[in-house]
């Protein structure tokens, strides 16, 4: 049998599903066959960040490519689950369809409230969404997260903090405006300074965490994504540091022989270049 001819009978998601099933079969690829849900975790994370990079670069060609790679991870996990008799790709899609209908009664049901009508807007949609999720399950999959604070624990720390704050805000526990978060930053800064001067290492860890948490709160109130903001600042620092190193190298000088004052002088020149 011509394997490629057999696959040519299909297209789209069905064809991708059959390709993955073939790769996982006895006649398939040794690497694909030995993978598990756990071994694929790092690839799922990598593909997610590559999608984010394509979005940041506004590169639609790469975005199409990376979304395909991310979809492959979903299909891969679904294939392994089907082999184990747990669930299928169709189960994933059916469950998603039902969830989307259930969580958007203002769109798919004869609800009285509609977005943009009688003051029903995005805030009301978000509040209704959380109420529906709370009704769906009392606790998260781990059994330790109350549904009203349900947040993926694998998120990077800044995103985890922001998601937690947004959850609390949806239940009315929040500052009325940015004045509160700003004051909290200065309060936490003073406590951090005291911990550095007089406290234990654990005190410093705790106060640094409180300081970062407060900064995330400020970023939320001023409409800045803290994870994205820090990533961009780090990228900017890396570019400037590289330029500084290359500038010093082009002069035939050794950075190890430079004082911090001399390095700062070159750094400031690099900054002026924008």
C-alpha positions in Angstrom: 0.0 0.0 0.0 1.2 3.5 -0.9 1.2 5.3 2.5 1.2 8.7 1.0 -1.7 7.9 -1.4 -3.6 6.6 1.6 -3.1 9.9 3.4 -4.0 11.9 0.3 -7.6 10.8 0.8 -7.9 13.1 3.8 -7.2 16.7 4.5 -7.2 19.2 7.4 -7.4 18.1 11.0 -8.4 14.5 10.0 -5.3 14.1 7.9 -3.1 15.5 10.8 -4.7 13.1 13.2 -4.0 10.1 10.9 -0.4 11.3 10.4 0.1 11.3 14.2 -1.5 7.9 14.6 0.9 6.5 11.9 3.9 8.1 13.6 2.9 6.5 16.9 2.3 3.1 15.3 4.7 0.1 15.3 5.6 1.1 11.8 6.1 4.7 12.7 8.8 6.9 14.2 10.9 5.6 17.2 11.1 9.1 18.7 7.3 9.7 18.5 6.5 6.3 19.9 8.6 6.8 23.1 7.1 10.1 24.0 4.8 10.6 27.0 2.6 13.4 28.3 5.4 14.4 30.6 8.2 14.2 28.1 6.3 16.6 25.8 5.8 19.3 28.4 8.9 21.2 27.5 8.0 21.2 23.8 4.5 22.5 24.6 6.0 25.4 26.5 8.6 26.1 23.8 5.9 26.2 21.1 3.8 28.5 23.1 6.6 31.0 23.5 7.4 30.8 19.8 3.8 31.7 19.1 4.2 34.7 21.4 7.4 35.8 19.7 5.7 35.7 16.3 2.9 37.9 17.7 5.4 40.3 19.3 7.1 40.6 15.9 3.8 41.0 14.0 5.1 38.2 11.7 2.0 36.6 10.3 3.9 34.0 8.3 5.7 32.8 11.4 2.5 33.0 13.4 0.8 30.7 11.0 3.8 28.3 11.2 4.0 28.4 15.0 0.3 28.0 15.6 0.6 24.8 13.5 3.4 23.6 15.7 1.3 24.4 18.8 -1.7 22.5 17.3 0.6 19.5 16.7 1.2 19.3 20.5 -2.5 19.1 21.1 -3.0 16.4 18.5 0.1 14.5 19.9 -1.4 14.5 23.5 -4.8 13.5 22.2 -3.3 10.6 20.2 -1.5 9.3 23.3 -4.7 9.6 25.4 -6.7 7.8 22.8 -4.2 4.9 22.8 -4.6 4.7 26.6 -8.4 4.7 26.3 -8.7 8.1 28.1 -10.1 10.5 25.5 -9.9 11.4 21.9 -9.3 14.6 19.9 -13.0 14.6 19.1 -13.7 14.5 22.8 -11.5 17.6 23.3 -13.3 19.5 20.6 -16.8 18.4 21.7 -16.0 19.4 25.3 -14.6 22.8 24.1 -17.7 23.4 22.0 -20.0 22.7 24.9 -18.0 24.9 27.2 -18.0 27.8 24.8 -21.8 27.6 24.4 -22.3 27.2 28.2 -20.0 30.1 29.1 -21.6 32.5 26.6 -25.3 32.4 27.4 -25.5 36.1 26.5 -24.7 35.1 22.9 -26.1 31.6 22.3 -29.1 31.7 24.6 -32.2 33.9 24.7 -30.6 36.0 27.5 -32.1 39.3 28.2 -28.7 41.0 28.7 -26.7 41.5 25.6 -23.2 43.1 25.2 -23.7 46.8 24.6 -27.3 46.8 25.7 -28.6 48.2 29.0 -25.1 48.7 30.3 -24.1 45.1 29.8 -20.5 45.2 28.8 -17.1 43.5 29.0 -17.0 43.7 32.8 -20.4 42.0 33.1 -19.2 39.3 30.6 -16.1 38.6 32.7 -18.1 38.4 35.9 -20.7 36.1 34.4 -17.9 33.9 33.0 -16.4 33.5 36.5 -19.8 32.7 38.0 -20.3 30.0 35.4 -16.9 28.5 36.0 -17.5 28.5 39.7 -20.7 26.5 39.1 -18.9 24.0 36.8 -16.4 22.9 39.4 -15.7 23.7 43.0 -12.0 22.9 43.0 -9.3 22.8 40.4 -7.8 19.6 39.1 -5.2 19.7 41.9 -7.9 19.7 44.5 -6.2 22.6 46.3 -7.2 25.7 44.4 -10.7 27.1 45.2 -12.5 27.7 41.9 -12.8 31.5 42.7 -8.9 31.7 42.6 -8.4 29.0 40.0 -5.2 29.9 38.1 -2.6 27.7 36.3 0.2 27.1 38.7 2.7 26.6 35.9 2.6 30.3 34.8 5.7 32.4 35.1 5.7 34.2 38.5 4.7 37.7 37.1 1.8 36.2 35.1 0.8 34.1 38.1 0.7 37.1 40.4 -1.3 39.2 37.8 -3.8 36.3 37.2 -4.3 35.9 41.0 -4.9 39.7 41.4 -7.4 39.7 38.5 -9.3 36.8 40.1 -9.5 38.6 43.4 -10.6 41.8 41.7 -13.5 39.9 40.0 -14.8 39.2 43.5 -14.6 42.8 44.5 -11.3 42.6 46.5 -9.3 45.4 44.8 -8.1 48.9 45.1 -10.6 51.6 43.9 -7.9 53.2 41.8 -4.1 53.3 41.2 -3.5 55.4 44.2 -3.7 52.4 46.5 -1.2 50.2 44.5 1.3 53.1 44.3 1.2 53.7 48.0 1.7 50.0 48.6 4.8 50.0 46.4 6.4 52.6 48.6 5.3 50.8 51.8 6.8 47.5 50.5 10.0 49.3 49.4 10.5 50.6 53.0 10.0 47.2 54.4 12.4 45.7 51.9 15.0 48.2 52.8 14.6 47.4 56.5 14.8 43.7 55.8 18.0 44.2 53.9 19.5 46.2 56.7 18.3 44.2 59.7 16.3 41.2 58.7 17.2 37.5 58.0 17.6 36.1 54.5 14.0 34.8 54.7 12.8 38.3 55.6 14.5 39.6 52.4 13.0 36.8 50.3 9.5 37.6 51.7 9.8 41.4 51.3 11.2 41.2 47.8 8.3 39.0 46.9 5.9 41.5 48.4 7.6 44.3 46.5 7.3 42.5 43.1 3.7 41.6 43.8 2.9 45.3 44.5 4.6 46.3 41.3 2.5 43.8 39.4 -0.6 45.5 41.0 0.5 48.9 39.7 1.1 47.5 36.2 -2.4 46.0 36.2 -3.9 49.4 37.1 -2.0 51.3 34.4 -2.7 48.7 31.7 0.8 47.3 31.3 1.5 43.6 31.0 4.3 43.0 33.5 5.6 39.8 31.9 5.7 41.5 28.5 7.2 44.7 30.0 10.0 42.9 31.8 10.8 40.8 28.7 11.1 43.9 26.6 13.3 45.6 29.1 15.5 42.5 29.3 15.7 42.4 25.5 16.7 46.1 25.5 19.4 45.5 28.2 20.8 42.6 26.2 21.0 44.7 23.0 22.7 47.6 24.8 25.1 45.3 26.6 26.0 43.6 23.3 26.6 47.0 21.7 28.7 48.1 24.6 30.9 45.0 24.3 31.3 45.4 20.6 32.1 49.1 20.9 34.9 48.4 23.4 36.1 45.5 21.2 36.2 47.7 18.1 38.5 50.1 20.0 40.9 47.3 20.6 40.3 47.5 24.3 39.7 44.8 26.9 36.5 45.1 29.0 38.3 43.5 31.9 40.6 46.5 32.1 37.7 48.9 32.2 36.4 50.4 35.5 32.7 50.6 36.2 32.9 54.4 35.6 34.4 53.8 32.1 31.8 51.1 31.3 29.0 53.4 32.3 30.4 56.1 30.1 30.2 53.8 27.1 26.8 52.5 28.2 25.4 56.0 28.3 26.6 56.7 24.8 24.9 53.5 23.7 21.6 54.6 25.4 21.7 57.9 23.5 21.7 56.0 20.2 18.1 54.8 20.9 
